């Protein structure tokens, strides 16, 4: 997997043509489906993945969304999502495509550049199950029937994205990032619905769905405190924010040597996301910071330095709301430069070892 830099997807731009230009200029090798919350509230991360889910209702008075588990979609196996899941077809999958103006532009970029890889994403069912409640106010994650169908909906969204990318360019290998922002509070040992075994089983289902359909499974989990769960689930890329999550990698149970030797990657979300911090940073300070993490990881897990360097990806795109189009582009340039320096260092280190 010869990838050095990936964009996480969110851009501050309001002009769609400008976003296409950004992808064409910097990410034609790995185009990404951009999320544009400043273009439209519907283009925001959470809402994009709620809309295709059958049974999601908007309670206007309470100003919140909930899952109507008593609708026919959940009561009848002859219609709705269960039937769709059992009898897959391209037409049925279209119902589960992202609610995004930009997605068609993303497909056009794939068609133009014919890249080896492209990047899509979903908000994972664990996070949705914690943030969404059913009509009684119970978190969906604790409603077994509703959670099962939420998982099926997530699988349908995954398959839909991969199929649409492959319909444009059949040999493409899509990365599907599963955004499980709430994973850190998902596991409760004495809760039958939220045991480690249950959470792991959900993640394994997503990984299998991605792989079975020709994709590469990746996970972003900003609150994760136990990376053994997504690693055991089989994700080939884990995206971490080292400022807040690096210590979670210093865990003997992770078996990172085995993970890296299989060619699996850590995606370092190491760039600052605030306007002032981006303005005041440079590639040399970022590289120094990254190498410090490498040394600590190497010493703790007794790894070869080159093994970490060769299996590192730089990610960018987790911007603060104050970041402008221009500053976002500066951040992208920094990320690409940092990725280049890491690749160069990997070659030098391999020669020395």
BELFENHU-V595159 format. One record per pair of residues at least 12 apart in sequence whose C-alpha atoms are under 10 Angstrom apart, sorted by the first residue. I is the first residue (numbers start at 1). J is the second residue. Records with the same first field share a line. If there is no record, write none. Layout:
BEGIN
I=J + J
END
This chain:
BEGIN
1=116 + 117 + 216 + 263 + 264 + 265 + 311
2=116 + 117 + 310 + 311 + 313
3=29 + 30 + 117 + 265 + 310 + 311 + 312 + 313 + 314 + 339
4=30 + 265 + 267 + 310 + 311 + 312 + 313 + 314 + 315 + 335 + 336 + 338 + 339 + 340 + 342 + 343
5=26 + 27 + 29 + 30 + 267 + 268 + 312 + 313 + 314 + 315 + 316 + 332 + 335 + 336 + 337 + 338 + 339 + 340
6=26 + 27 + 29 + 30 + 31 + 32 + 118 + 119 + 175 + 267 + 268 + 269 + 313 + 314 + 315 + 316 + 317 + 332 + 335 + 336 + 339
7=23 + 26 + 27 + 30 + 31 + 32 + 33 + 34 + 119 + 269 + 314 + 315 + 316 + 317 + 318 + 332 + 335
8=32 + 33 + 34 + 35 + 119 + 120 + 121 + 177 + 220 + 239 + 269 + 315 + 316 + 317 + 318 + 319
9=31 + 32 + 33 + 34 + 35 + 36 + 45 + 119 + 120 + 121 + 177 + 315 + 316 + 317 + 318 + 319
10=32 + 33 + 34 + 35 + 36 + 37 + 38 + 43 + 44 + 45 + 316 + 317 + 318 + 319 + 320 + 328
11=34 + 35 + 36 + 37 + 38 + 39 + 316 + 317 + 318 + 319 + 320 + 321 + 323 + 324 + 325 + 328 + 329
12=34 + 35 + 36 + 37 + 38 + 39 + 317 + 319 + 320 + 321 + 322 + 323 + 324 + 325 + 326 + 327 + 328
13=34 + 35 + 36 + 37 + 38 + 39 + 323 + 324 + 325 + 326 + 328
14=36 + 37 + 38 + 39 + 40 + 325
15=36 + 38 + 39 + 325
16=34 + 36 + 39 + 101 + 102 + 105
17=102 + 105
18=325
19=34 + 35 + 36 + 102 + 105 + 106 + 325
20=32 + 34 + 102 + 105 + 106 + 108 + 109
21=109
22=329 + 332
23=106 + 109
24=109 + 110 + 112 + 113
26=329 + 332 + 333 + 336
27=109 + 115 + 118 + 332 + 336
28=109 + 110 + 112 + 113 + 114 + 115 + 116 + 117 + 118
29=110 + 113 + 114 + 115 + 116 + 117 + 118
30=110 + 113 + 114 + 115 + 116 + 117 + 118 + 119 + 173 + 174 + 175
31=106 + 107 + 109 + 110 + 113 + 114 + 115 + 116 + 117 + 118 + 119 + 120 + 174
32=103 + 106 + 107 + 109 + 110 + 117 + 118 + 119 + 120 + 121 + 174 + 175
33=98 + 100 + 102 + 103 + 104 + 105 + 106 + 107 + 109 + 118 + 119 + 120 + 121 + 161
34=100 + 101 + 102 + 103 + 105 + 106 + 119 + 120 + 121 + 317
35=48 + 100 + 101 + 102 + 103 + 121 + 317
36=100 + 101 + 102
37=321
38=321
39=101 + 102
40=100 + 101
42=99 + 100 + 101
43=98 + 99 + 100 + 101 + 102
44=99 + 100
45=99 + 100 + 121 + 122 + 123 + 179
46=122 + 123 + 124 + 127 + 128 + 131 + 179
47=65 + 98 + 99 + 100 + 123
48=97 + 98 + 99 + 100 + 122 + 123
49=96 + 97 + 98 + 99 + 100 + 121 + 122 + 123 + 124 + 125 + 128 + 153 + 154 + 157
50=65 + 66 + 67 + 96 + 98 + 99 + 123 + 128 + 132 + 153 + 154
51=95 + 96 + 97 + 98 + 99
52=94 + 95 + 96 + 97 + 98 + 99 + 153 + 154 + 156 + 157
53=67 + 81 + 95 + 96 + 149 + 150 + 152 + 153 + 154 + 156 + 157
54=67 + 68 + 69 + 71 + 72 + 73 + 74 + 80 + 81 + 95 + 96 + 149 + 150 + 153
55=67 + 68 + 69 + 70 + 71 + 72 + 73 + 74 + 80 + 81 + 134 + 146 + 150
56=68 + 69 + 71 + 132 + 133 + 134 + 135
57=134 + 135
59=135
64=132 + 133
65=131 + 132 + 133 + 134 + 135
66=131 + 132 + 133 + 134 + 135 + 136 + 137 + 138 + 139 + 140
67=129 + 132 + 133 + 134 + 135 + 136 + 137 + 138 + 139 + 140 + 146 + 150
68=133 + 134 + 135 + 136 + 146
69=133 + 134 + 135 + 136 + 140 + 143 + 145 + 146 + 147 + 149
70=134 + 135 + 146
73=149
74=145 + 146 + 149
75=145
81=95 + 96 + 149 + 150 + 152 + 153 + 156
82=148 + 149 + 152 + 153
84=152 + 153 + 156
85=149 + 152 + 153 + 155 + 156
86=152
88=156 + 159 + 160
89=160
90=159 + 160 + 163 + 164
91=160
92=156 + 160
93=156 + 157 + 158 + 159 + 160 + 161 + 163 + 164
94=156 + 157 + 159 + 160 + 161 + 163 + 164
95=156 + 157 + 160
96=153 + 154 + 155 + 156 + 157 + 158 + 159 + 160 + 161
97=156 + 157 + 158 + 159 + 160 + 161 + 162 + 163 + 164
98=120 + 121 + 122 + 157 + 158 + 160 + 161
103=120 + 161 + 164
104=164
106=118 + 119 + 120 + 165
107=164 + 165 + 166 + 167 + 168 + 169
108=165 + 168
109=168
110=165 + 166 + 168 + 169 + 172
111=165 + 166 + 167 + 168 + 169
112=168 + 169
113=169
114=168 + 169 + 170 + 171 + 172
115=169 + 171 + 172 + 173 + 174
116=169 + 171 + 172 + 173 + 174
117=165 + 171 + 172 + 173 + 174 + 175 + 215 + 216
118=162 + 165 + 172 + 173 + 174 + 175 + 176 + 215 + 216
119=161 + 162 + 165 + 173 + 174 + 175 + 176 + 177 + 215 + 216 + 218
120=158 + 161 + 162 + 165 + 174 + 175 + 176 + 177 + 178 + 215 + 218
121=157 + 158 + 161 + 174 + 175 + 176 + 177 + 178 + 179 + 217 + 218 + 219 + 220
122=154 + 155 + 157 + 158 + 161 + 176 + 177 + 178 + 179 + 180 + 219
123=154 + 157 + 177 + 178 + 179 + 180 + 181 + 220
124=150 + 151 + 154 + 155 + 177 + 178 + 179 + 180 + 181 + 182 + 183 + 202 + 203 + 206 + 219 + 220 + 221
125=140 + 141 + 147 + 148 + 149 + 150 + 151 + 152 + 153 + 154 + 155 + 178 + 179 + 180 + 202 + 203 + 206
126=140 + 141 + 147 + 150 + 151 + 154 + 179 + 180 + 181 + 182 + 183 + 185 + 186 + 187 + 194 + 199 + 202 + 203
127=140 + 141 + 178 + 179 + 180 + 181 + 182 + 183 + 184 + 185 + 186 + 221
128=140 + 141 + 147 + 150 + 151 + 154 + 179 + 180 + 181 + 182
129=141 + 142 + 143 + 146 + 147 + 150 + 151 + 182 + 186
130=142 + 182 + 183 + 185 + 186
131=182
133=146
134=146
140=193
141=186 + 193 + 194 + 199
142=191 + 192 + 193 + 194
143=193
144=193
147=193 + 202
148=202
151=202 + 203 + 205 + 206
152=205 + 206
154=178 + 206 + 209
155=205 + 206 + 207 + 208 + 209 + 210
156=209
158=176 + 177 + 178 + 206 + 209 + 210 + 213 + 215
159=176 + 209 + 210 + 212 + 213 + 214 + 215
160=213
161=174 + 176 + 215
162=174 + 175 + 176 + 210 + 213 + 214 + 215
163=213 + 214 + 215
166=213 + 214 + 215
170=214
171=214
172=214 + 215
173=213 + 214 + 215 + 216
174=210 + 211 + 213 + 214 + 215 + 216 + 217
175=210 + 211 + 214 + 215 + 216 + 217 + 218 + 219 + 236 + 237
176=206 + 207 + 210 + 211 + 215 + 216 + 217 + 218 + 219 + 237
177=210 + 216 + 217 + 218 + 219 + 220 + 221 + 235 + 237 + 238 + 239
178=203 + 206 + 207 + 217 + 218 + 219 + 220 + 221 + 235 + 238
179=218 + 219 + 220 + 221 + 222 + 239
180=203 + 219 + 220 + 221 + 222 + 223 + 224
181=219 + 220 + 221 + 222 + 223 + 224
182=221 + 222 + 223 + 224
183=199 + 220 + 221 + 222 + 223 + 224 + 225 + 226 + 229 + 230
184=221 + 222 + 223 + 224 + 225 + 226 + 227
185=223 + 224 + 225
186=198 + 199 + 223 + 224
187=199 + 200 + 226
196=229
197=229
199=229 + 230 + 233
200=228 + 229 + 230 + 231 + 232 + 233 + 234
201=229 + 233
202=233
203=219 + 229 + 230 + 231 + 232 + 233 + 234 + 235
204=229 + 230 + 231 + 232 + 233 + 234 + 235
205=233 + 234
206=233 + 234 + 235
207=219 + 230 + 233 + 234 + 235 + 236
208=233 + 234 + 235
210=235
211=234 + 235
216=235 + 236 + 237
217=233 + 234 + 235 + 236 + 237 + 238
218=230 + 234 + 235 + 236 + 237 + 238 + 239 + 264 + 265 + 266 + 267
219=231 + 234 + 235 + 236 + 237 + 238 + 239 + 240 + 267
220=237 + 238 + 239 + 240 + 241 + 267 + 269
221=238 + 239 + 240 + 241 + 245
222=239 + 240 + 241 + 244 + 245
223=240 + 241 + 244 + 245
224=240 + 244 + 245 + 248
225=244 + 245 + 246 + 247 + 248 + 249
226=245 + 248 + 249 + 251 + 253 + 254
227=240 + 245 + 248 + 249 + 250 + 251 + 253 + 254
228=248 + 249 + 251 + 252 + 253 + 254 + 255 + 256
229=254
231=254 + 255 + 256 + 259 + 264
232=254 + 255 + 259
234=259 + 264
235=259 + 264 + 265
236=259 + 260 + 262 + 263 + 264 + 265 + 266
237=259 + 263 + 264 + 265 + 266 + 267 + 311 + 312 + 313
238=264 + 265 + 266 + 267 + 268 + 313
239=265 + 266 + 267 + 268 + 269 + 270 + 313 + 314 + 315
240=266 + 267 + 268 + 269 + 270 + 315
241=267 + 268 + 269 + 270 + 271 + 272 + 315 + 318
242=267 + 268 + 269 + 270 + 271 + 289 + 290 + 293
243=269 + 270 + 271 + 272
246=268 + 293 + 296 + 297
247=293 + 296 + 297
249=296 + 297 + 300 + 301
250=296 + 297 + 298 + 299 + 300 + 301
251=297 + 300 + 301
252=300 + 301
253=301
254=301
255=301
256=297 + 298 + 301 + 302 + 303 + 307 + 308
257=298 + 301 + 302 + 303 + 304 + 307 + 308
259=311
260=303 + 307 + 308 + 309 + 310 + 311 + 312
261=307 + 308 + 311
262=311
263=307 + 310 + 311
264=310 + 311 + 312
265=308 + 309 + 310 + 311 + 312 + 313
266=308 + 309 + 310 + 311 + 312 + 313 + 314 + 315
267=311 + 312 + 313 + 314 + 315 + 316
268=290 + 312 + 313 + 314 + 315 + 316 + 339
269=313 + 314 + 315 + 316 + 317 + 318 + 335
270=286 + 287 + 289 + 290 + 314 + 315 + 316 + 318 + 335 + 338
271=283 + 286 + 314 + 315 + 316 + 317 + 318 + 319 + 331 + 332 + 334 + 335 + 338
272=286 + 316 + 317 + 318 + 319 + 320 + 331
273=316 + 317 + 318 + 319 + 320 + 321 + 322 + 323 + 327 + 328 + 331
274=318 + 319 + 320 + 321 + 322 + 323 + 327 + 328
275=319 + 320 + 321 + 322 + 323 + 324 + 327 + 328 + 331
276=322 + 323 + 327
278=319 + 323 + 327 + 328 + 330 + 331 + 334
279=327 + 330 + 331
281=331 + 334
282=330 + 331 + 334 + 335 + 337 + 338
283=331 + 333 + 334 + 335 + 336 + 337 + 338 + 339 + 341
284=334 + 337 + 338 + 341
285=338
286=334 + 335 + 337 + 338
287=337 + 338 + 339 + 341 + 342
290=309 + 314 + 338 + 342
291=305 + 309 + 342 + 345
294=306 + 307 + 308 + 309 + 312
295=308
304=349 + 350 + 353
305=345 + 346 + 349 + 350 + 353
306=343 + 345 + 346 + 347 + 348 + 349 + 350 + 351 + 352 + 353
307=346 + 349 + 350
308=346
309=342 + 343 + 344 + 345 + 346 + 347 + 349 + 350
310=342 + 343 + 344 + 345 + 346 + 347 + 349 + 350
311=342 + 343 + 346
312=339 + 342 + 343 + 346
313=335 + 338 + 339 + 342 + 343
314=335 + 336 + 337 + 338 + 339 + 340 + 342
315=332 + 335 + 336 + 339
316=328 + 331 + 332 + 333 + 334 + 335 + 336
317=329 + 331 + 332 + 335
319=331
END
